[in-house]
Structure formats: structure tokens, C-alpha cells
Amino acid sequence: MRRLEAVYAAALITLLAFQSVGGQMQDPCITADSKINLLETTPPLTGTLSGRLHERFYRLENLKPGEMVKIDVAITTNTSAAINMLMLWEIRPNQFTHIITEQSILVGGPYSFNFTWTHGNLGDNRPTSICFKIGLFSEAVPAKAEYTATVAVQRLHDVGGGDAANRADKAVQIGSVGSQPVSVSGHLSSVKQGSDHIDFYVFTAALGKGKELVVELTTAGENNYEIALLDHTLFSLRYNLTGDRGKATVYLTNEEPGEKTYYLKVSNNAGVGGGGPYTISLSTRDVAVATATGTATNRQTATQTIEQPTISHETARAIVYGSVVSIAAVAVAATVLMRRRSQATVVEEEWWGQ
């Protein structure tokens, strides 16, 4: 009986230990006491960190796709202290991933730090949360750091409001494109400033013979954006890069008549191509088709349709028959020559045999 009681006691102690460790290992970004709703006006975040090690976590909730959160921090310390700041974003419910870490040794102050993050539409158009940590570590006693953080949200919406999705099946509709230019404005974020790296749009256009679609993208010269045209099956038709020119243009012709569906993709190579606003102009125009008689065109790269000269069936038949007869005559002549050579050889052998 005593042995059984000892086993129960050991099991109970083990269970309590696991619960204690589990409680200590909970993600502070999930359990943060300071939760701020970004849909509402956010007052400045102020506080004091003291002691050898002191950390404070803030959870900023409801950052919508197409919005950028900006955190400006001012810190003052009374002695030499290590200040650590960390920013994460909720990539999936209750799962946070790292954005940026800032570590500095500060004395006095105030010192200023700035953090930004733009949330992109990853296909589900779901808002996210930002986790922000500020901490102090110092061997000096007593160490103290006072801080003030202001939080602001800026809207960087694409055409239609919000953020254009990074998936074709969630593309933003921009309607029908014709001779009157259709303007599209949008925004991409760099790899260090957000998750908005691809925007998809969908539209229709009637081309046919003598019609051409022109799509031109403009952005800042330091950005390297790619613009691509795809058909309704998402097969890539045309693409171009801005490079350091700040501009890229693609042209498309399609001789099939009728309204067709096209997708337009704007990207920045997963954020490596920089970030910032862009504008796109889409329109169709007439383009003359050059022929053998020399029809003028309004673009040097217009495709020329030239008819190849043909011959009549009678002439072709005569050529074929003549070729066959010539080949037969050559074959007969070769056979005759071979027989004569063979007979001459036999006679020569009989003469040596006498």
C-alpha cells in the first residue's frame, strides 16, 4: 500500500512539474497582457524597464492586407544597458515568425528607433497580428530604461481597395480594356518591410487581326519590378522587367476574334526587387499588318505577313516526271558501262590462258 502511495505521489509531482514547465514555455506573443486593436486609435505605449532583466510584450491585432504598421520608439536609460527590441508577425493563427531584431548598448538618451511592416494578401485576405517586444539587460544596479512607442497604421491600398492577392484565382477584376487607357495603381513591399511581393489582376480584351494590347508599368528607378501577361490557363504570354529604367512595357497580339480573358501579374522577386508604389496603363490600339506590297505600320516590330510564290500543278507534275526520266536514263547508262567492263575483263583472262 505504501509503495502504491509513493507511485501516486511521484506521478502527481511529475504532472505538476510538466504543467509548470508548459506554462513557462507559452509563447508570450500569444499570452501578452498588452493587446492593442489597430482598428481603433492607439495611444502612445509608455513604460519603464528596471532591474537586471526586464521584458515587455505587446500584441498589435487586426492589421489588414494593404496596411503598413509603423512603430517609432524613443528610449532613455540612466546607465549603460543593453536594449533589445524584437518584431514578429502572425504568419498563421498563433504562429509567429521573425521580422527584425534590434540590439543596442545605450547610455542616456533619448535614442530613436523605427520599425515598419506591410501586410500582404496571401490569398485569404485575412488580417494579421504583430508582436513587439522591448527588453532591458544590465549588470549595473539599479538599471532603468524609460520608453515611449507611437503606433500608426498607413493604408497602401491597390486599385479596388485593400491589397491585390498573390494568387490568380483571387485576382482583382479591372474590367474590359479597350482603346481608352485603363489605369491601375498598386504597391509592393521589399523583403525587409513586408509580405506584399505579388499582385494579380484579371481583365478582358478583344484583339483580333490588326489589334494590339499595350501594358506599361512605371515605378521608382531603384526598383526592379516584373510585369507579366498570362492567358486564362495561366500560361505566360509576355513579360518584361523595369531594371533601372523605372519602366517596363509589354505588347500582345492575338488574331483570334472575340473577348478573351487575361491575367496581369506584378512582382518584385520575393521582395529583393525593392518596394514602393507602381502605376500601370492598359489599352488596345490598331496596328497595320504589313504585306508584300509594303503596307506601313505604326510599330517597327509589327509582324509581317508575306505570301510565298507558288507554281501550278501541271508545272509541278512536269518537273517530277522529268526528274524520274533523268534518273532512269542515268541508271541504264551505268548498267551498260558495267557490262562492257565485265566482258572486257573476261576476254583478257582467256588470252593469258592460251
Long-range contacts (C-beta under 8 A, 24 or more apart in sequence): 27-94, 27-96, 28-55, 28-57, 28-131, 28-133, 29-57, 29-59, 29-88, 29-90, 29-96, 29-129, 29-131, 29-133, 30-59, 30-94, 32-57, 32-58, 32-59, 32-131, 33-57, 34-58, 34-59, 35-59, 35-61, 36-60, 36-61, 36-151, 37-61, 37-62, 38-62, 38-63, 38-67, 38-69, 38-151, 38-153, 42-151, 42-152, 44-148, 44-149, 44-150, 45-147, 45-148, 45-149, 45-150, 45-151, 46-146, 46-147, 46-148, 46-149, 47-134, 47-146, 47-147, 48-144, 48-145, 48-146, 48-147, 49-134, 49-135, 49-136, 49-144, 49-145, 49-146, 49-147, 50-136, 50-142, 50-143, 50-144, 50-145, 51-136, 51-142, 51-143, 52-137, 52-138, 52-139, 52-141, 52-143, 53-135, 53-136, 53-137, 54-135, 54-136, 55-84, 55-133, 55-134, 55-135, 55-136, 56-133, 56-134, 56-135, 57-131, 57-132, 57-133, 58-131, 58-132, 58-133, 58-149, 59-129, 59-130, 59-131, 60-129, 60-130, 60-131, 60-132, 60-151, 61-127, 61-129, 62-127, 62-129, 63-89, 63-117, 63-119, 63-127, 63-128, 63-129, 63-130, 63-153, 64-119, 64-127, 64-162, 65-119, 65-120, 65-121, 65-122, 65-125, 65-126, 65-127, 65-162, 65-163, 65-196, 66-118, 66-119, 66-120, 66-121, 66-155, 66-156, 66-157, 66-158, 66-161, 66-162, 66-163, 66-187, 66-196, 67-118, 67-119, 67-153, 67-154, 67-155, 67-156, 68-116, 68-117, 68-118, 68-119, 68-153, 68-154, 68-155, 68-156, 68-189, 68-193, 68-194, 69-116, 69-117, 69-119, 69-130, 69-151, 69-152, 69-153, 70-114, 70-115, 70-116, 70-151, 70-152, 70-153, 70-154, 71-114, 71-115, 71-116, 71-132, 71-149, 71-150, 71-151, 72-112, 72-113, 72-114, 72-149, 72-150, 72-152, 73-112, 73-113, 73-114, 73-115, 73-134, 73-147, 73-148, 73-149, 74-109, 74-110, 74-111, 74-112, 74-147, 74-148, 74-149, 75-106, 75-109, 75-110, 75-111, 75-113, 75-134, 75-145, 75-146, 75-147, 76-108, 76-109, 76-110, 76-111, 76-145, 76-146, 76-147, 77-106, 77-107, 77-108, 77-109, 77-136, 77-143, 77-144, 77-145, 77-146, 78-143, 78-144, 78-145, 79-107, 79-138, 79-140, 79-143, 79-144, 80-105, 80-106, 80-107, 80-138, 80-140, 81-105, 81-106, 81-107, 81-136, 81-137, 81-138, 81-140, 81-143, 81-145, 82-106, 82-136, 82-137, 82-138, 83-134, 83-135, 83-136, 83-145, 84-133, 84-134, 84-135, 84-136, 84-137, 85-113, 85-115, 85-132, 85-133, 85-134, 85-135, 86-131, 86-132, 86-133, 86-135, 87-115, 87-117, 87-130, 87-131, 87-132, 87-133, 88-130, 88-131, 89-117, 89-119, 89-128, 89-129, 89-130, 89-131, 89-195, 90-128, 90-129, 90-130, 90-131, 91-128, 96-131, 100-192, 106-145, 116-193, 116-194, 117-193, 117-194, 118-156, 118-187, 118-189, 118-193, 118-194, 118-195, 118-196, 118-275, 119-163, 119-194, 119-195, 119-196, 120-163, 120-166, 120-189, 120-194, 120-195, 120-196, 120-197, 120-198, 121-162, 121-163, 121-164, 121-165, 121-166, 121-170, 121-196, 122-165, 122-166, 122-167, 122-195, 123-165, 123-166, 123-167, 123-169, 123-170, 125-162, 125-163, 125-165, 125-170, 156-187, 156-189, 156-196, 156-277, 157-187, 158-184, 158-185, 158-186, 158-187, 158-199, 159-184, 159-185, 159-186, 159-201, 163-187, 163-196, 163-199, 164-199, 164-200, 164-201, 164-266, 165-199, 165-200, 166-196, 166-197, 166-198, 166-199, 166-200, 167-200, 168-200, 168-202, 168-230, 168-234, 168-263, 168-265, 170-200, 171-200, 171-201, 171-202, 171-263, 172-199, 172-200, 172-201, 172-202, 173-201, 173-202, 173-203, 174-201, 174-202, 174-203, 174-264, 174-282, 175-203, 175-204, 176-203, 176-204, 176-205, 176-259, 177-203, 177-204, 177-205, 177-213, 177-282, 177-283, 177-284, 178-205, 178-206, 178-283, 178-284, 179-283, 179-284, 179-285, 180-283, 181-281, 181-282, 181-283, 182-281, 182-282, 182-283, 183-279, 183-280, 183-281, 184-264, 184-279, 184-280, 184-281, 184-282, 185-277, 185-278, 185-279, 185-280, 186-266, 186-277, 186-278, 186-279, 186-280, 187-275, 187-276, 187-277, 187-278, 188-223, 188-225, 188-266, 188-267, 188-268, 188-271, 188-273, 188-274, 188-275, 188-276, 188-278, 189-271, 189-275, 190-268, 190-271, 190-272, 190-274, 190-275, 191-270, 191-271, 191-272, 192-271, 193-271, 193-275, 194-271, 194-275, 196-275, 197-267, 197-268, 197-269, 197-270, 197-271, 198-265, 198-266, 198-267, 199-265, 199-266, 199-267, 200-263, 200-264, 200-265, 201-263, 201-264, 201-265, 201-266, 202-261, 202-262, 202-263, 202-264, 203-261, 203-262, 203-264, 203-282, 204-259, 204-260, 204-261, 204-262, 205-259, 205-260, 205-262, 205-282, 205-284, 206-257, 206-258, 206-259, 206-260, 206-284, 207-252, 207-253, 207-254, 207-255, 207-256, 207-260, 207-284, 208-254, 208-255, 208-256, 208-257, 208-258, 209-255, 209-257, 209-289, 210-286, 210-287, 210-288, 210-289, 211-253, 211-254, 211-284, 211-285, 211-286, 211-287, 212-251, 212-252, 212-253, 212-284, 212-285, 212-286, 212-287, 212-299, 213-251, 213-252, 213-253, 213-254, 213-262, 213-282, 213-283, 213-284, 214-249, 214-250, 214-251, 214-281, 214-282, 214-283, 214-284, 214-285, 215-249, 215-250, 215-251, 215-252, 215-264, 215-280, 215-281, 215-282, 216-247, 216-248, 216-249, 216-280, 216-281, 217-242, 217-247, 217-248, 217-249, 217-266, 217-278, 217-279, 217-280, 218-246, 218-247, 218-278, 218-279, 218-280, 218-281, 219-246, 219-247, 219-276, 219-277, 219-278, 219-279, 220-246, 220-274, 220-276, 220-277, 221-245, 221-246, 222-274, 223-268, 223-273, 223-274, 223-275, 223-276, 223-278, 224-268, 224-269, 224-272, 224-273, 224-274, 225-266, 225-267, 225-268, 225-273, 225-274, 225-278, 226-265, 226-266, 226-267, 226-268, 226-269, 226-273, 227-264, 227-265, 227-266, 227-280, 228-264, 228-265, 228-267, 229-262, 229-263, 229-264, 230-262, 230-263, 230-264, 230-265, 231-260, 231-261, 231-262, 231-263, 232-260, 232-261, 232-262, 232-263, 234-263, 237-262, 251-299, 251-301, 253-287, 253-303
